[in-house]
Amino acid sequence: MKRFFGRAAVTACVLFTAIMVMSLPFAYAFAGPSEGLNMSVGMLAAALAAALLQGFWFSGVFFARMRYTVRLAGFALTAAPAIYLCGWIAGWFPQRIEAAVGFFAIFLVLFAVISVGYTLYYRKIAGGYDKALEAYRKRAAKNK
């Protein structure tokens, strides 16, 4: 049952993204530019940028052996400016330095809290990312 709801959630996210990508050009064509449409495009761009950066830092395609903490730091330090840039272009923030400082502070604090929470949970369940990755590599080497 848990797997069913997980797949349903992923399918909903994919369909929502596809519908947004296909409908935004028509919305601009028929309704014209607006604050709401610009924010929607900014959120879509931020989500795509974050997904690409997540794949870059965590997939293992670009960095085969890297400590998890380094991956987390790399992701945070590249995702924060990318998401801010999307928001700045889309007009999410007032044009004041306090808004930028506030965004980065909130982003980094939330990222740290979520990362620590997930790491503690994962260590309890799997014994840690590095141990789980090492076990996976051993199983993959056996199956070759």
PyMOL commands that set and color helices and strands:
alter all, ss='L'
color gray80, all
select helices_A, chain A and resi 2-31+35-58+68-90+97-126+129-142
alter helices_A, ss='H'
color red, helices_A
deselect
rebuild
show_as cartoon
